[in-house]
Amino acid sequence: MLASLIGFLGDFDLAEEAAQEAFVVAAERWPRDGAPANPGAWLVTTARNRAIDRIRRDRTLAAKTRLLELPETTEEPVDETTIADERLELLFTCCHPSLQLEAQVALTLRTLGGLKTEEIARAFLVPDETMAKRLLRAKRKIKAAGIPFRVPPDHLLPERLAAVLAVVYLIFNEGYGGRIDLAAEAIRLGRALAELMPDEPEVHGLLALMLMNDARRDARFADGSVVLLADQDRSLWNTEQIAAGRAGLERALALGGRGPYVLQAAIASLHLEEPQDWQELTALYSELARLTGSPVADLNRAVAIAEAGDIEAGLALAERLELERYHYLHATRAELLRRLDRADDARAAYDRALELVHSDAERLFLERRRAELQG
């Protein structure tokens, strides 16, 4: 809906405000009068009309009002193909190269992923105020520069690919934590990108990564808590989705893919094996860290080193990383410290992780692990 409104109005803030007003009207009318035959079309039309009302109040935009006007009762058919195209258009609009990469990713997470400013700030490990200012600057620049709302021509697609893939990846990660709607949206976008850019190995790598990780969704939570991969009921895994993910990985490798998403897909595939080859996983995480310079990749390498048998070395690597605001760092330290029988230090690390965690399922898991140390 928001993608449709932004494309129609060309104004991010106006589109968001109009969408919010439409939902308010629906919340008031639908319980009383019943839902319309096409709720999506009703919401879009109502939002457009609310936007038109706002524009009418500004006399300098009277000419634009005449162009935008729609009948109050119109319910336009909502075609899924059109919506998918509008999502892609919004994705590429936000990822215009005139914006800084972090601003591109943040703005798309806000408008397409529906994430709140504080959720995006957590993804970037920055304060909420910093992210709010970044989003505001990005919106203003799109409006001032007249950046078009469309999928760019083929020859311009590669220059936006890094930001587009980063956005889809982060939307999926937010969904992977429990918001299934976002995980499904990321996979839809991944499939659309694979059709749009069939010869890009990183596109296939990202889609493969998402499919394989999402295939374990039904086994990842139980009794309100996260279930670690080693403890998951494999009968709950979606084997067809795993097969599709591995086929996508093979396609990416056949195209010569050696980038970070192809690497992560290969890692995801190895994690599905039993037993897991921790030596190979350590090597792949090392290459991923080298390619990306990401401390999160190094944290995963630390876990792999510990699982391969050298807990002290894994802990030493984790403790060198500058990820103080990242709860997985402290949860990892806590787990490794408990394995080394350093109970007091492990409890302190669990406490810090609990201060930072936002997922209820992860919080419950950490609380249970910490409670096991009480004796």
N, C-alpha and C positions, 0 to 999 in steps of 0.2 A: 504493500500500500504506500509506504513512504517513498519507495523508488518511483512509483507511478506519479506521486505528487511532486517530487523534486524535478522529474523530467518535464512535467506539465507547467510548473510554476517557475523553475529555474532559480529557486531560492530555498536554501536548506532550512533556515530558521522559520520562514513562513510555512513551509511544508510541515515541519514538526508541530508547530502551533495548531495548524489546521487539523492535522491528524488527531491531536489530543482533544480538540474541541468536538470532533466527530464522535469519538468514543464516549465523551461525556454525554452528548445528545443520545447516543444509542443506549447508554446505561439508564437514562431517564425514560426513553420511549419504549424500548423493546419489552421490558417487563409488563408494561401497561397495554401496549398495542399489539404485541407479538413481533417476532423477528421477521424481516422482509424475506421475500423469496430468494433474493441474491444478496446476502449480507455484505459480501466484499464490495460489490458494485455500489450498494447503498452508502457504505462508509466512504468510499472514494468520492462519490458524487457530493455527499454532505460536506466532506472536507474541502472539496473544490469550491463549493458555494460559500463556505465560511471564509475561505481565502479571498474570494471575490468581494465579499462584504467588507473585508479589511481594506482591500484595494480601493473600493468605491469611496471609502472615507478619506482617501488621499486624492484631492482633486487633480494633482499633477499626473496621476496615472489613469485618468478617465479613458484615454484611448486604449490603454491596455485592458481595461475592464471589458470593453466591448468585444475584444478578441477572446477573452476567457469565458464569457458568460455561457452558462448551461442551464436548461430548465431544472427547476427544483425537483421535479418528480422523475427525472430521467434515471434509469438503471441500466448502465451500459454492461454488456456481457463481459465477464472477466475470463480471458483465455489464459490457461496455464503457460502456453508457449510465450505469449506476450509478456506475462509477468517474469518469466525466466530471462527474457531479453532485457527487460527493464532492470532486473537485478544486475545483469552483466554490465549494462550501460552505467548504472550507478557505481559499480565496482571500478570500472575504468575511468570514470569521471573523477572519483576520489583519488585515484592513483595517477593523476596527471604529473608528468615529470617536473613541472614548474614548482610543485610542492616538495618540501623536504620529505625523505622517505618515512621518517617516524610520523610526520603529520599525515601522510597518505594513509598509513596503516591505521592510525588512531581514528581518523575521520570515518573511514569505512567501517570500522568496528562499531562506531557510534550509530551510523545511519543504516547500515545494512545488517549488522549483527545485533543491533538493538541493545548493546551493552551500555551500562551507565558509565559516567565519567570516572567514578571511583574504581569500577571494574577494569577499565582500560588502564588507569594509572597503575593498578596492581600488576597487569600484564607487562608493563614497561618498567616496573619497579621505581616509579617516580611519585612525588607527592600529588595529591588530587588537584591542588591549585595550579601546578605546573601543567598538568594535562588539560585542565579547563582552558587555560590561556592558549595552549597549542591548538586546540580544537577551534577556538574562536578565530585565531589568525588564519587557519586553513579555510574556514568558511568564507571569510572576508576576501581572501585572495581569489577563490574560485569565482565569487560574484564580481569582483573588480576586474579580473582578467577576462571575464566572459568565456570561461572554459566550457566547451560544448558537452552536452549530456548525450554521449553516444559511445559505442564501441569504435575505437580508432581503426583506420585502414590497416591491412595486413602488415605493411612495412613498418608501422609504428608499434605493433604489438610487443615485440621483444623488449623495447626500452621500458615498458611498464610491467614486465613479467615478474621481476623480483618483488615489487610491492604487492602485486595482485596475489601472488602465492603466499606471501607473508600474512596477508589479511585472511585468506581462506584458512590457513594453518592456525592462526590465532582464534578464529571463530570456532574451528573444530575443537581446539584445546579447551575453550570455555564450555563447549557442549560435552566434552569428554569427562569433565568434572561433575556431570549430572544433568545438564540442560540438554535433553535429547533433541529438542527442536533445533537447537543451534548445530549440533553434530549432523543432523540430517540436512540442514541448509548448506553446510560446508561441503558435504558430499555431493549435493545437487550442483553446487557451483563448480566443484572439481570435475564432475562429468561434463558440464557445459564447456568448461575450459578445454578439456581433452578433445571435444568435438571441434572447438574453434581453433585449437593449436595442436593438431595430431602428431606433429613431428618434434615436439618439445619434450625431451626425456624428463625434465623436472616436473612438468605437469602430470605425467603418468606416475612419476615417483610419489608425488604428493597424494594423488588419488589412491594409489596402492597403500600408502601409509595409513590413510584415514580408513579405508575399507578394512584392513587387517586389525587395526586397533578397535574400531567400532564393532567388529564381529564378536568381541568379548564382552559387549555391553551388559548382557543379561547375567553374566557371571561375576561382574565387578562389584556388585553391592549385595549385601545380605543383612537383614535385621538392622537396617539403617546405617551400616558401617561399610567401609571399603574392604574388599577382599583382595589380598595380594595375589599376584599372578600364580605363584607356586601353589596357592591354596584354592584356586578356582576350580569349579566343576566344569571340566572340558566338554561334557555332554551338552552344556548350555551355549557353547560357542556356535556361531553361524558358519558352518563349513563352506557353504556356497559363497559367502562373502569373502572368506579367507582365500578360496580358490580364485575368485575374481581379483583380489588384491595381489596375489602372487603372479597371476597372468599379467597384470599391469606392471609389476616390477620387472618381469621378463621383457616386456615391451620396452620399458625405459632402458634396460641394460642393452638390448639389441640396438637401440638408438645411440649407444655410446654414453649413456648417462653415468656420471660419476660425481654429481653435485650433492649438496646436503640433503635434499629430499629423497633422492634415490638411495643415499646411504642410510637414512632413517627408515626407509621402507625395508631395506635389507636387514636392518637391526630388528624391526618389528617381526619380520618373517622368522628370524633366528629365535626370537623370544617365544614363538609358538611351538618350537621343537621341544621334545622331551627325551633325554635331558638337554639342558641348554649348554651350548659351547661357550663358556665364559672367556676362554682365551681368545676366540674369534670375536666375541662381542667387545672385549677390551680393545682389540686392534681396530675395530670399526669405530668405536667411540673416540679413540685417539685420532683417527683420520678426520672424524667429524669436528672435533675440537680444533684441529689444525686448520681445516677449511673455513670454519665460521668464527674462530676466536671466542666462542661462547663459553662462559663459565658454567652454564647449565650442562653443556656437553661434557665438560670436565667433571662435573659432579656425577653424571652418569658413568663416566669412566672410572671414577673412584669406587662406585658401587660394584662395577664389573670386576675391578681389581680385587676387592674384598671377597666377592663371591667366588673368584678363581682361587682363593686361599690365602691371600696376603691382606689380612684385616688392618694391620698396622699401617701398611703403605696406603691403603684406601683411605683410612682416617687422616693420615698426614696430608694427602692431596686435598681432601675435602676441607680441611682446616686452613688451607692456604687461599681458598677462594673468597672473593669479595662479594658475598651474597647475603649480607646480614638481614635484609628484609625479605628473604625468600624462605618460606617455611620448610620447603623440602630439604634445604641444607641442614637445618637444625634437626629435622626428623631423621635424616640420614646419619648425622653425627650421633644422635641418640641410639639408633639401632647398632651402629658399630661399637659404640662405647659399652653397651650392654653385653655385646658378644665378648668384649675384653674384660668383663666383670668389673667395670668401673661404674657402679650403680649410681653413686652420687652425681657424677658428671653426666650420666645418661639422663637422670631425672631433671637436671638443670636444662639440658638440651631439649627434652620434651616440653618443659615449661615454656621455653622460648618459642618452640614451634606452635604451641597452643595459643600463644599471644598473637601470632601472625596468621593462623589458618582461618579461612572463611567458609569452607565447605563443612556442613554439619556431619556428613558421612566421614570425612577425614578427621574431624575433631573427635568423633566417637572412637574411631580407630586409635588415635593417639592417646586418648584418655585411658583406653583399655590397656594399651602397651605400657603406659606409665604405671598404671595400677599393679601390673604384674611385678614391678620392681619393689613394691612396698615391703614385701617379706624379705 
